Amino acid sequence: MRVNAKEPYSLVYSLVKHPYFGYLVELHAVQLTTFGNYSLLTQKIHSQTAEMFNVSEEDHAIVKLLDEFEAENIVKKFNKSKKPLRPRDFFIKYYNEELHEKHVRPYIEKRLVKILEKLKGKELFLAGKDSNHTHLRLEIPESKASILFHFR
């Protein structure tokens, strides 16, 4: 579905479960209802569509990092064969647990850390299974978590 940029909308970050890569962050434009609530009409923001939704420079920098998670870009980076492959073919033929654990997931996690640091103070949601990108509001704490052990 396409969000109408001429009607009221809001930009929100969503934590979405990718079938191969695990949890990723995505930026979505979410159409607002006449009462100012989030609707189910959303559109994922990429570098190419950021201008259409008046994405700030700060958010645009985050979107560029998010674009690195796109399946096409992951395939370009980790495809060992000489010929170009569509993501679907890459996942069927070459993607396995070893590639995921040793290469792809560490690559993604390094970028996720950078992104989550930049998301402090922004709206972040956990996406629902029904494509509701504003299912559950999450908070990124200001301070880092600490570990406390109790021994008996």
N, C-alpha and C positions, 0 to 999 in steps of 0.2 A: 504494500500500500504506500501511497505517496502522501506526504504531509504537505499541506498548502502553506507556503511560507508567507502568504498574504494574510492568513488568518492567525489568531493567537496560538503560539506553540512555546514549548520550553525545551531547553537542551539538558539532557540528563545522561549520566554515565551509568551503564548497567554491567553487572557481572554476569556473564553468559557462559553456559557450559558448551564447549565445542566438542563434537564427537571424537576427535583425534587429539586435540591439544589440551584438554581439560578446561579449567575456568580462565576466561579472558575478559578484559574490559572492552566495552564498546561505547561509543558516543551515539546517542539517538536524539532526533528531533521528535518530540511527542506533541501531537495536536491537543490543545486544551478544549474542554467543553465550554458551553456558554456560561457555566458556573465557575470556570477557572480550574476545574479538576483535570487530571490526566485522562486521556482517552486511550483506547487500544490502537489508535492509528499512529504508527511510528515509522520512522525512516532512519536507517543507519547512515551516519555521517562519515564520509571519506574525505581525503584531501581534495578530490575533485568537486565535491558538493558543499564544502565548508563555506565558501563565499555566498552561496545561495541562502544560507541560514545565518549570516552575519556572525560567524564564529570568531571569537576574540583571538588575538595573537597568541595568548597563553594557551587557549584551547586548541588552536591550530597546531602548535608545537606538539601537544599531546596526541592529536589526530595523526600526525606524521609518524609518531612512535607506534600508534595502534595499527597503522597501515602495514607495518612490518609483520603483523600477525596474520595478514590475509593469506589464505591458502596458496594463492599464486606466488606470493613472495617467499613463502616457506619452501615451496617446490623449487623455485629458482635457486635458493640458497643451498638446499640439501640434496638436490637431484644429482646423483653421481653419473648418470648416463649422459652421453654426448648430445642426444636429441632432446628437444623440448617436449615436455609432457603436460597434459592437462592435469589439474589436481586430482580428479577422480581416478585417472589411470595411475598416477604416482602412488596414491594411497592403496590401491588394489595390488600393484606389483611390487612396490619397494618399501612401503612404510611398515615398520615392525617395532616390537618392544625395545630392542636394542637401540635403534635409531632414535626412538622417542626418548628413552631414559638418558642416553649418553650425549645426545646432541640437541635435539629439538627442544625438549623441556628446559634444560639449562639456558638455552638461548632466549626462550620466552620469559623465564623467571627473572633474568637480569633486567629485561625491559619492564616487566611488571613492577619491580621494585621502584624503578625510576618514575613510572606512571603513578603509582599509588602515593608517592611522596608529593607529586604535583597535584593530586586530587584533594588534598586537605582543604576543607572549607567548601568543597563542591558537593552537589547532590550525587549520591551513589546508591544504586538499587541492585537488588538481586532479582534477576529476571525469572519469571515463572515459567512453567512448562508450556503454558498456553500462549507464548509469545507476548506476554505482558511484561514489558521492560521496566515497569515501575511497581512490580509485585510487592517487594519488601524493602523498605528504606534501611540502608546500612550507614554506620558511622565509622569514620577513620579517626581513631583517638589521636590527640595531639602528642602524647608521649608514647615512647616505645614500650612494649610489654616487657615485664621483668619476670624472672623465674624465681619461684620460692619453693623450697623443698622442706618437707616435714618428715623427719625420720623417727621411727619408733623402734 
